[in-house]
Amino acid sequence: MSDAPQSVEIVLLSRIRDGDETALAEFYDRFGRLVYSVTYHVLQNDTLAEEVTQDTFLKIWTRAHQWDATRGKITTWLLTIARYTAIDRLRTEQRRDGKGQVDLEEVVNVLGETASIDDPFWADEQLVRDILNDLPTDQRQVLELAYFRDMSHTEMAQALGLPLGTVKGRVRAGLAKLRNLWLQRTEING
């Protein structure tokens, strides 16, 4: 992968830091669909996902100075903001609705159809999706709940109707398997 896409992102973020609204619009055009996909996976609601996507880009506008190149890619930073913004909104909605549990039928494939093959991050996304699909269903399920719903071990045990030790074991096993599969695939593709 070339450094060109990252350079464009850095230039855009620099322009956003300087208050360039056009740069924010370009940044949104470049990443809006990806951010929406992440927020939708957390919220499972079109309207809320659209609102949280807008909130995410508003945070980028006000926090562009917080990105640190030494800590990772701009997209990683952006998607982390999107995920936490969506989780905060989910918690707000659950309090408002009086719901504290997650309907497991609502948890969908981890990354969905978020990127085109022309997107520079498509290969990494495909790799993550493939690796997650290779996990046993019970391990993938707890990792999705932990990541997309920000559920604790106890919350997962309650939602799944499983003993706490079983949930912890599935999380440990899933993370270990995920790590091993990632290392295997990146060595092969690297």
LUMDRENGU-546316 format. One record per residue (C-alpha): x negated, y, z; chain; residue in three letters. Coordinates in nm, 4 decimals. Layout:
# residues N
{c1->X, c2->Y, c3->Z, chain->A, res->ALA}
...
END
This chain:
# residues 190
{c1->0.0000, c2->0.0000, c3->0.0000, chain->A, res->MET}
{c1->-0.1392, c2->0.3421, c3->-0.0901, chain->A, res->SER}
{c1->-0.1633, c2->0.6365, c3->0.1447, chain->A, res->ASP}
{c1->0.0446, c2->0.8570, c3->-0.0897, chain->A, res->ALA}
{c1->0.3854, c2->0.7894, c3->0.0735, chain->A, res->PRO}
{c1->0.2448, c2->0.8630, c3->0.4194, chain->A, res->GLN}
{c1->0.0891, c2->1.1858, c3->0.2884, chain->A, res->SER}
{c1->0.4258, c2->1.3046, c3->0.1554, chain->A, res->VAL}
{c1->0.5820, c2->1.2314, c3->0.4935, chain->A, res->GLU}
{c1->0.3083, c2->1.4220, c3->0.6755, chain->A, res->ILE}
{c1->0.3512, c2->1.7221, c3->0.4458, chain->A, res->VAL}
{c1->0.7280, c2->1.7184, c3->0.4965, chain->A, res->LEU}
{c1->0.6951, c2->1.6953, c3->0.8740, chain->A, res->LEU}
{c1->0.4416, c2->1.9771, c3->0.8735, chain->A, res->SER}
{c1->0.6845, c2->2.1931, c3->0.6771, chain->A, res->ARG}
{c1->0.9629, c2->2.1017, c3->0.9211, chain->A, res->ILE}
{c1->0.7391, c2->2.2097, c3->1.2110, chain->A, res->ARG}
{c1->0.7060, c2->2.5449, c3->1.0333, chain->A, res->ASP}
{c1->1.0853, c2->2.5819, c3->1.0198, chain->A, res->GLY}
{c1->1.1324, c2->2.4903, c3->0.6524, chain->A, res->ASP}
{c1->1.4966, c2->2.3800, c3->0.6203, chain->A, res->GLU}
{c1->1.4364, c2->2.2565, c3->0.2651, chain->A, res->THR}
{c1->1.1762, c2->2.0152, c3->0.4008, chain->A, res->ALA}
{c1->1.4300, c2->1.8824, c3->0.6504, chain->A, res->LEU}
{c1->1.6758, c2->1.8250, c3->0.3651, chain->A, res->ALA}
{c1->1.4049, c2->1.6414, c3->0.1680, chain->A, res->GLU}
{c1->1.3167, c2->1.4365, c3->0.4772, chain->A, res->PHE}
{c1->1.6843, c2->1.3492, c3->0.5173, chain->A, res->TYR}
{c1->1.7120, c2->1.2512, c3->0.1508, chain->A, res->ASP}
{c1->1.4083, c2->1.0279, c3->0.1911, chain->A, res->ARG}
{c1->1.5066, c2->0.8574, c3->0.5184, chain->A, res->PHE}
{c1->1.8771, c2->0.9195, c3->0.5789, chain->A, res->GLY}
{c1->1.9909, c2->0.5808, c3->0.4515, chain->A, res->ARG}
{c1->1.7330, c2->0.3955, c3->0.6587, chain->A, res->LEU}
{c1->1.8258, c2->0.5885, c3->0.9748, chain->A, res->VAL}
{c1->2.1957, c2->0.5300, c3->0.9098, chain->A, res->TYR}
{c1->2.1312, c2->0.1567, c3->0.8757, chain->A, res->SER}
{c1->1.9586, c2->0.1405, c3->1.2147, chain->A, res->VAL}
{c1->2.2268, c2->0.3475, c3->1.3850, chain->A, res->THR}
{c1->2.5039, c2->0.1425, c3->1.2286, chain->A, res->TYR}
{c1->2.3468, c2->-0.1828, c3->1.3490, chain->A, res->HIS}
{c1->2.3497, c2->-0.0494, c3->1.7026, chain->A, res->VAL}
{c1->2.6924, c2->0.1143, c3->1.6955, chain->A, res->LEU}
{c1->2.8902, c2->-0.0998, c3->1.4492, chain->A, res->GLN}
{c1->3.1002, c2->0.2034, c3->1.3578, chain->A, res->ASN}
{c1->3.0660, c2->0.4131, c3->1.0402, chain->A, res->ASP}
{c1->3.1750, c2->0.7423, c3->1.1927, chain->A, res->THR}
{c1->2.9542, c2->0.7116, c3->1.5002, chain->A, res->LEU}
{c1->2.6586, c2->0.5987, c3->1.2881, chain->A, res->ALA}
{c1->2.6990, c2->0.9041, c3->1.0640, chain->A, res->GLU}
{c1->2.7134, c2->1.1341, c3->1.3670, chain->A, res->GLU}
{c1->2.4092, c2->0.9731, c3->1.5273, chain->A, res->VAL}
{c1->2.2198, c2->0.9921, c3->1.1979, chain->A, res->THR}
{c1->2.2855, c2->1.3668, c3->1.1939, chain->A, res->GLN}
{c1->2.1827, c2->1.3900, c3->1.5618, chain->A, res->ASP}
{c1->1.8602, c2->1.2063, c3->1.4812, chain->A, res->THR}
{c1->1.7642, c2->1.4551, c3->1.2118, chain->A, res->PHE}
{c1->1.8529, c2->1.7430, c3->1.4408, chain->A, res->LEU}
{c1->1.6081, c2->1.5939, c3->1.6930, chain->A, res->LYS}
{c1->1.3451, c2->1.5722, c3->1.4183, chain->A, res->ILE}
{c1->1.4047, c2->1.9407, c3->1.3457, chain->A, res->TRP}
{c1->1.3481, c2->2.0373, c3->1.7103, chain->A, res->THR}
{c1->1.0809, c2->1.7784, c3->1.7942, chain->A, res->ARG}
{c1->0.8678, c2->1.7583, c3->1.4799, chain->A, res->ALA}
{c1->0.5705, c2->1.8780, c3->1.6833, chain->A, res->HIS}
{c1->0.5925, c2->1.5643, c3->1.9016, chain->A, res->GLN}
{c1->0.4829, c2->1.3196, c3->1.6315, chain->A, res->TRP}
{c1->0.1281, c2->1.1970, c3->1.6932, chain->A, res->ASP}
{c1->-0.0531, c2->1.0398, c3->1.3968, chain->A, res->ALA}
{c1->-0.2704, c2->0.8350, c3->1.6314, chain->A, res->THR}
{c1->0.0333, c2->0.6548, c3->1.7714, chain->A, res->ARG}
{c1->0.1847, c2->0.5272, c3->1.4478, chain->A, res->GLY}
{c1->0.3659, c2->0.5997, c3->1.1252, chain->A, res->LYS}
{c1->0.6211, c2->0.8739, c3->1.0940, chain->A, res->ILE}
{c1->0.8868, c2->0.6177, c3->0.9999, chain->A, res->THR}
{c1->0.8230, c2->0.4206, c3->1.3180, chain->A, res->THR}
{c1->0.8617, c2->0.7389, c3->1.5231, chain->A, res->TRP}
{c1->1.1753, c2->0.8378, c3->1.3305, chain->A, res->LEU}
{c1->1.3410, c2->0.4975, c3->1.3688, chain->A, res->LEU}
{c1->1.2568, c2->0.4867, c3->1.7381, chain->A, res->THR}
{c1->1.4323, c2->0.8208, c3->1.7839, chain->A, res->ILE}
{c1->1.7283, c2->0.6901, c3->1.5816, chain->A, res->ALA}
{c1->1.7501, c2->0.3697, c3->1.7844, chain->A, res->ARG}
{c1->1.7411, c2->0.5445, c3->2.1221, chain->A, res->TYR}
{c1->1.9876, c2->0.8092, c3->2.0069, chain->A, res->THR}
{c1->2.2251, c2->0.5340, c3->1.8939, chain->A, res->ALA}
{c1->2.1832, c2->0.3411, c3->2.2198, chain->A, res->ILE}
{c1->2.2581, c2->0.6558, c3->2.4195, chain->A, res->ASP}
{c1->2.5707, c2->0.7125, c3->2.2108, chain->A, res->ARG}
{c1->2.6745, c2->0.3473, c3->2.2538, chain->A, res->LEU}
{c1->2.6460, c2->0.3810, c3->2.6302, chain->A, res->ARG}
{c1->2.8503, c2->0.7007, c3->2.6222, chain->A, res->THR}
{c1->3.1202, c2->0.5330, c3->2.4142, chain->A, res->GLU}
{c1->3.1245, c2->0.2272, c3->2.6407, chain->A, res->GLN}
{c1->3.1694, c2->0.4457, c3->2.9479, chain->A, res->ARG}
{c1->3.4433, c2->0.6387, c3->2.7704, chain->A, res->ARG}
{c1->3.6195, c2->0.3150, c3->2.6640, chain->A, res->ASP}
{c1->3.5485, c2->0.1359, c3->2.9891, chain->A, res->GLY}
{c1->3.3609, c2->-0.1329, c3->2.8003, chain->A, res->LYS}
{c1->3.0362, c2->-0.2642, c3->2.9337, chain->A, res->GLY}
{c1->3.0047, c2->-0.5829, c3->2.7365, chain->A, res->GLN}
{c1->2.9106, c2->-0.6477, c3->2.3802, chain->A, res->VAL}
{c1->3.1189, c2->-0.8553, c3->2.1432, chain->A, res->ASP}
{c1->2.8533, c2->-1.0855, c3->2.0021, chain->A, res->LEU}
{c1->3.0429, c2->-1.1087, c3->1.6744, chain->A, res->GLU}
{c1->2.9486, c2->-0.7445, c3->1.6168, chain->A, res->GLU}
{c1->2.5746, c2->-0.8120, c3->1.6205, chain->A, res->VAL}
{c1->2.4699, c2->-0.8426, c3->1.2577, chain->A, res->VAL}
{c1->2.1535, c2->-0.9290, c3->1.0689, chain->A, res->ASN}
{c1->1.8720, c2->-0.7250, c3->1.2173, chain->A, res->VAL}
{c1->1.7777, c2->-0.4925, c3->0.9349, chain->A, res->LEU}
{c1->2.0559, c2->-0.5389, c3->0.6828, chain->A, res->GLY}
{c1->2.0302, c2->-0.3954, c3->0.3367, chain->A, res->GLU}
{c1->1.8395, c2->-0.0781, c3->0.4205, chain->A, res->THR}
{c1->1.5766, c2->-0.0307, c3->0.1553, chain->A, res->ALA}
{c1->1.5315, c2->-0.0616, c3->-0.2146, chain->A, res->SER}
{c1->1.2392, c2->-0.2509, c3->-0.3607, chain->A, res->ILE}
{c1->1.0876, c2->0.0863, c3->-0.4594, chain->A, res->ASP}
{c1->1.0761, c2->0.1982, c3->-0.0964, chain->A, res->ASP}
{c1->0.7172, c2->0.1721, c3->0.0346, chain->A, res->PRO}
{c1->0.8461, c2->0.0133, c3->0.3552, chain->A, res->PHE}
{c1->1.0519, c2->-0.2517, c3->0.1759, chain->A, res->TRP}
{c1->0.7848, c2->-0.5221, c3->0.2048, chain->A, res->ALA}
{c1->0.7460, c2->-0.4775, c3->0.5823, chain->A, res->ASP}
{c1->1.1224, c2->-0.4733, c3->0.6274, chain->A, res->GLU}
{c1->1.1597, c2->-0.7882, c3->0.4193, chain->A, res->GLN}
{c1->0.8880, c2->-0.9580, c3->0.6234, chain->A, res->LEU}
{c1->1.0550, c2->-0.8688, c3->0.9542, chain->A, res->VAL}
{c1->1.3938, c2->-0.9862, c3->0.8242, chain->A, res->ARG}
{c1->1.2450, c2->-1.3141, c3->0.7002, chain->A, res->ASP}
{c1->1.0643, c2->-1.3757, c3->1.0285, chain->A, res->ILE}
{c1->1.3748, c2->-1.3044, c3->1.2364, chain->A, res->LEU}
{c1->1.5760, c2->-1.5380, c3->1.0163, chain->A, res->ASN}
{c1->1.3185, c2->-1.8103, c3->1.0870, chain->A, res->ASP}
{c1->1.3805, c2->-1.7892, c3->1.4612, chain->A, res->LEU}
{c1->1.6238, c2->-2.0341, c3->1.6180, chain->A, res->PRO}
{c1->1.9687, c2->-1.8736, c3->1.6444, chain->A, res->THR}
{c1->1.9686, c2->-1.8633, c3->2.0253, chain->A, res->ASP}
{c1->1.6330, c2->-1.6812, c3->2.0329, chain->A, res->GLN}
{c1->1.7260, c2->-1.4388, c3->1.7548, chain->A, res->ARG}
{c1->2.0546, c2->-1.3603, c3->1.9324, chain->A, res->GLN}
{c1->1.8897, c2->-1.2513, c3->2.2592, chain->A, res->VAL}
{c1->1.6236, c2->-1.0484, c3->2.0780, chain->A, res->LEU}
{c1->1.8930, c2->-0.8661, c3->1.8788, chain->A, res->GLU}
{c1->2.0856, c2->-0.7917, c3->2.1984, chain->A, res->LEU}
{c1->1.7723, c2->-0.6668, c3->2.3693, chain->A, res->ALA}
{c1->1.6637, c2->-0.4482, c3->2.0774, chain->A, res->TYR}
{c1->1.9854, c2->-0.3187, c3->1.9235, chain->A, res->PHE}
{c1->2.1989, c2->-0.3081, c3->2.2366, chain->A, res->ARG}
{c1->1.9180, c2->-0.2345, c3->2.4825, chain->A, res->ASP}
{c1->2.0609, c2->-0.4994, c3->2.7130, chain->A, res->MET}
{c1->1.8757, c2->-0.6224, c3->3.0185, chain->A, res->SER}
{c1->1.8277, c2->-0.9926, c3->3.0879, chain->A, res->HIS}
{c1->2.1143, c2->-0.9790, c3->3.3368, chain->A, res->THR}
{c1->2.3468, c2->-0.8050, c3->3.0904, chain->A, res->GLU}
{c1->2.2641, c2->-1.0632, c3->2.8241, chain->A, res->MET}
{c1->2.3284, c2->-1.3486, c3->3.0660, chain->A, res->ALA}
{c1->2.6695, c2->-1.2026, c3->3.1497, chain->A, res->GLN}
{c1->2.7618, c2->-1.1345, c3->2.7860, chain->A, res->ALA}
{c1->2.6523, c2->-1.4803, c3->2.6724, chain->A, res->LEU}
{c1->2.7820, c2->-1.6661, c3->2.9790, chain->A, res->GLY}
{c1->2.4401, c2->-1.8209, c3->3.0381, chain->A, res->LEU}
{c1->2.2182, c2->-1.8558, c3->3.3441, chain->A, res->PRO}
{c1->1.9655, c2->-1.5733, c3->3.3814, chain->A, res->LEU}
{c1->1.6734, c2->-1.8174, c3->3.3615, chain->A, res->GLY}
{c1->1.7972, c2->-1.9500, c3->3.0283, chain->A, res->THR}
{c1->1.8164, c2->-1.5996, c3->2.8831, chain->A, res->VAL}
{c1->1.4680, c2->-1.5122, c3->3.0086, chain->A, res->LYS}
{c1->1.3333, c2->-1.8345, c3->2.8614, chain->A, res->GLY}
{c1->1.4926, c2->-1.7632, c3->2.5240, chain->A, res->ARG}
{c1->1.3511, c2->-1.4107, c3->2.5211, chain->A, res->VAL}
{c1->1.0001, c2->-1.5344, c3->2.6075, chain->A, res->ARG}
{c1->1.0158, c2->-1.8139, c3->2.3516, chain->A, res->ALA}
{c1->1.1612, c2->-1.5854, c3->2.0853, chain->A, res->GLY}
{c1->0.8957, c2->-1.3184, c3->2.1369, chain->A, res->LEU}
{c1->0.6175, c2->-1.5772, c3->2.1300, chain->A, res->ALA}
{c1->0.7526, c2->-1.7332, c3->1.8114, chain->A, res->LYS}
{c1->0.8091, c2->-1.3906, c3->1.6549, chain->A, res->LEU}
{c1->0.4499, c2->-1.2931, c3->1.7307, chain->A, res->ARG}
{c1->0.3089, c2->-1.6180, c3->1.5906, chain->A, res->ASN}
{c1->0.5176, c2->-1.5953, c3->1.2740, chain->A, res->LEU}
{c1->0.4186, c2->-1.2310, c3->1.2275, chain->A, res->TRP}
{c1->0.0492, c2->-1.3133, c3->1.2639, chain->A, res->LEU}
{c1->0.0783, c2->-1.6070, c3->1.0239, chain->A, res->GLN}
{c1->0.2623, c2->-1.4069, c3->0.7597, chain->A, res->ARG}
{c1->0.0442, c2->-1.0970, c3->0.7831, chain->A, res->THR}
{c1->-0.2736, c2->-1.3062, c3->0.7566, chain->A, res->GLU}
{c1->-0.1329, c2->-1.4768, c3->0.4470, chain->A, res->ILE}
{c1->-0.0164, c2->-1.1488, c3->0.2910, chain->A, res->ASN}
{c1->-0.3061, c2->-0.9390, c3->0.4190, chain->A, res->GLY}
END
